[in-house]
Amino acid sequence: MAEPAEPGPSRHLGALGLARDPIGDPLVYPGRPPAESGLLTGDRFLPLREEPGTPPGGRRLPGGETLDDALIGAGGPRLADRHPVLAVGSNGSPAQVHRKLTGRAPVLVPMTYADVTGLVPGVSAHVSRPGYVPAAPVLEPGATARLIVLWLDDDQLAVVDATEPNYRRLRTPGAVRVSLGGVPVGCGLYAGRHGCLTDRRGRPFRLTAQATLLAALLADLPALGRLAGTDDSAELAVRVRRDPALREDIRLLWRRENRVIEQAGLTPDGA
């Protein structure tokens, strides 16, 4: 499969500071997002020009070709024939997407920023196998966020679905608006199966850098540190990564302490 040409400065993930993925290094969760919309192609990320009034598939890459032309030329479907999926957590990181797809499906994924209303990145009430506390969408009327939309082909979608055992893929609820340049887009969304974490006042935690989040969780619920045997964020990440029983005990602790809310508006609807 041919890849789009790479004019100008290096666009490799390492050169852009985008190479570290949370599966390999849980404390970098949710991973570094790109500075702008672009095309992940192999281990490179090519930026897309912002062109008001131009459909996303018609935006141009640094070499001047349109996104659709680049996708078709590389053997993939054009943008309109792909599945848009809103990334709330690490799926907004090119490094994480690259890791998930490599060896399983072509690494050729448009990643476009969208304006989102009515939903923000919260925190799932479980600990993932790699050792991080991951994101989960939280419905919040009137709230706004700027999030990545992944445009996946059929094979890529199947691969990403398989990497999300703690989530179910739904359509975004009607109260949530996702728009690209003011044009609404209907997206898929990975909703958490374990509910969303709240603080001692019942307010949903917002997603932050993992070390900051773990410190906040330890401070909010001292029983977490006692259970894990540490009050240090980095050490907690190490211990949960190597101990499945501890991950499950933490999930149950949050339930017992009434730190979990369910998102009633995020229910399966055939997506």
C-alpha positions in Angstrom: 0.0 0.0 0.0 1.5 3.3 -1.0 1.7 6.1 1.5 1.2 9.8 1.0 4.4 11.7 0.2 6.1 13.5 3.1 7.3 17.0 1.9 9.1 19.4 4.2 10.2 18.7 7.8 9.9 15.2 9.3 6.4 14.2 10.3 7.4 11.0 12.1 5.7 10.6 15.4 9.0 10.7 17.3 10.0 14.0 15.7 6.7 15.5 16.6 6.9 14.3 20.2 3.9 12.0 19.7 5.7 8.6 20.0 4.9 7.5 23.6 1.8 5.5 24.0 -0.1 4.8 27.3 -0.2 1.0 26.8 3.6 1.0 27.0 3.8 3.8 29.6 0.6 4.2 31.6 1.6 7.5 33.3 1.5 9.2 29.9 -2.2 8.4 29.6 -4.3 9.7 27.8 -1.3 10.2 25.5 -0.3 13.4 23.7 -2.9 14.6 21.1 -1.8 16.1 17.8 -1.5 19.9 17.6 -3.9 19.9 14.7 -6.1 17.7 12.5 -4.2 15.3 10.3 -3.7 11.9 8.8 -2.0 9.2 10.7 -0.2 7.1 8.1 2.2 4.5 9.3 4.4 6.2 11.9 3.9 9.6 10.5 1.3 12.3 11.1 0.5 14.7 8.2 -1.4 17.9 9.1 -4.5 18.9 7.3 -5.0 22.5 6.3 -8.0 24.3 7.9 -10.1 25.4 4.9 -13.4 27.0 5.9 -16.3 25.7 3.9 -14.4 22.8 2.6 -15.6 19.3 3.5 -13.1 17.3 5.6 -12.3 14.9 2.8 -11.4 17.9 0.6 -8.9 19.4 3.0 -5.3 19.3 1.7 -2.2 17.7 3.1 1.2 19.4 2.9 1.9 18.1 -0.6 -1.3 19.6 -1.9 -3.4 16.5 -2.5 -6.8 16.2 -0.8 -7.4 13.9 2.1 -9.7 11.8 0.0 -7.2 11.5 -2.8 -4.5 10.4 -0.3 -6.8 7.8 1.2 -7.8 6.3 -2.1 -4.2 6.5 -3.4 -3.1 4.5 -0.4 -5.7 1.8 -1.0 -8.2 2.9 1.6 -11.8 4.1 1.4 -12.5 7.9 1.3 -13.6 9.7 4.3 -17.4 9.5 3.6 -17.1 5.7 3.5 -15.5 5.5 6.9 -16.9 5.3 10.5 -16.4 8.5 12.5 -15.7 7.6 16.2 -15.4 10.3 18.8 -12.2 9.8 20.9 -12.7 10.7 24.6 -9.5 9.2 26.0 -6.3 7.7 24.5 -7.8 7.1 21.1 -7.1 10.8 20.5 -3.4 10.0 20.7 -1.7 9.1 17.4 0.8 6.8 19.3 -2.0 4.8 20.9 -3.9 4.4 17.6 -0.7 3.4 15.9 0.0 0.8 18.6 -3.5 -0.7 18.5 -3.6 -1.0 14.7 0.0 -2.1 13.9 0.0 -5.6 12.6 -3.8 -5.9 12.7 -5.1 -3.3 10.2 -3.7 -0.6 7.9 -2.4 2.4 9.9 -4.1 5.0 7.8 -6.5 7.0 9.9 -7.7 10.6 9.5 -7.9 12.3 12.9 -9.9 15.5 12.8 -10.7 17.9 15.6 -14.4 18.5 16.3 -16.3 20.9 18.6 -18.4 18.9 21.0 -21.3 20.2 23.1 -23.0 18.3 25.9 -20.2 15.9 26.7 -16.8 16.0 28.4 -14.1 13.5 29.1 -14.6 12.0 32.6 -13.0 9.0 34.3 -14.1 5.4 34.2 -14.6 3.6 37.5 -12.1 0.8 36.7 -8.4 0.3 36.3 -7.2 -0.9 32.9 -4.9 -3.8 32.4 -2.0 -1.6 31.2 -2.2 0.1 34.6 -4.0 3.4 34.0 -7.4 4.7 35.2 -8.9 5.5 31.8 -11.4 8.0 30.4 -15.2 7.6 30.1 -17.6 10.1 28.5 -19.7 12.2 30.9 -22.9 13.9 29.8 -23.0 17.5 30.9 -25.6 19.8 29.3 -24.0 23.0 27.9 -20.4 21.9 28.4 -18.1 22.2 25.5 -14.9 20.3 24.5 -12.7 20.0 21.5 -12.0 16.3 20.8 -10.6 14.1 18.0 -12.8 12.2 15.7 -11.2 9.0 14.3 -12.3 8.0 10.7 -12.0 4.2 10.7 -12.5 1.7 7.9 -14.3 -1.6 8.6 -11.1 -3.5 9.5 -9.8 -0.7 11.7 -13.1 -0.4 13.5 -13.2 -4.1 14.3 -9.6 -3.9 15.7 -10.4 -0.8 17.9 -13.6 -2.4 19.1 -11.6 -5.4 20.3 -9.2 -3.2 22.3 -12.2 -1.7 24.2 -13.5 -4.6 26.3 -14.6 -2.2 29.1 -16.6 -0.1 26.8 -19.5 -0.4 24.4 -19.7 1.5 21.2 -22.8 3.6 20.8 -24.1 6.4 18.7 -23.6 9.8 20.4 -26.8 10.7 22.3 -29.2 13.2 20.8 -28.2 15.8 23.5 -24.6 15.7 22.3 -23.6 17.8 19.3 -20.4 17.0 17.3 -19.5 19.4 14.5 -16.7 19.9 12.1 -16.4 23.5 11.0 -20.0 24.0 12.1 -21.3 20.9 10.2 -22.9 18.3 12.5 -21.4 14.8 12.3 -23.0 11.6 13.6 -20.4 9.7 15.5 -19.8 6.5 17.4 -18.7 6.7 21.0 -17.1 4.3 23.4 -19.2 4.5 26.6 -17.9 2.9 29.8 -19.3 -0.3 31.1 -18.2 0.5 34.7 -19.8 3.9 35.2 -18.0 7.2 35.9 -15.9 8.1 39.0 -17.1 10.9 41.2 -15.4 12.7 44.1 -16.6 12.7 47.7 -19.1 15.5 46.8 -20.6 13.4 44.0 -19.1 15.5 41.2 -17.7 13.5 38.2 -14.0 13.6 37.9 -12.7 15.3 34.8 -9.9 13.6 32.8 -6.5 15.0 33.5 -2.9 13.8 33.0 -2.6 10.4 34.7 -0.2 11.3 37.4 -2.4 14.3 38.4 -5.5 12.1 38.3 -4.0 9.4 40.5 -2.8 11.9 43.0 -6.4 13.4 43.1 -7.9 10.0 43.5 -5.6 9.1 46.4 -6.3 12.4 48.1 -10.0 12.1 47.7 -10.3 8.5 49.0 -7.6 7.6 51.5 -8.8 4.0 51.5 -7.4 3.7 48.0 -3.9 4.2 49.2 -4.4 1.8 52.1 -5.7 -0.8 49.7 -2.9 -0.4 47.2 -0.2 0.0 49.9 1.1 3.3 48.5 0.2 7.0 48.3 2.6 7.6 45.4 1.0 7.9 42.0 3.9 6.3 40.1 4.1 3.4 42.4 0.3 2.9 42.3 0.5 2.7 38.5 3.3 0.0 38.8 1.3 -2.1 41.3 -2.0 -2.1 39.4 -0.3 -2.9 36.2 1.2 -6.2 37.6 -1.7 -7.2 39.9 -5.1 -8.1 38.3 -6.6 -8.8 41.8 -5.7 -5.3 43.0 -7.3 -3.7 39.9 -10.5 -5.6 40.7 -10.3 -4.7 44.4 -10.0 -1.0 43.5 -13.1 -1.2 41.2 -15.1 -2.8 44.0 -13.8 -0.2 46.5 -15.1 2.6 44.4 -18.5 0.9 44.2 -18.7 0.3 48.0 -17.8 3.9 48.7 -20.5 5.2 46.3 -18.1 6.9 44.0 -19.7 5.7 40.8 -22.5 7.1 38.7 -24.1 5.5 35.7 -24.7 7.6 32.6 -28.4 6.9 31.8 -28.2 8.7 28.5 -25.5 6.4 27.2 -27.4 3.3 26.3 -27.0 0.8 23.4 -28.9 1.9 20.3 -27.6 -0.2 17.6 -24.3 1.6 16.7 
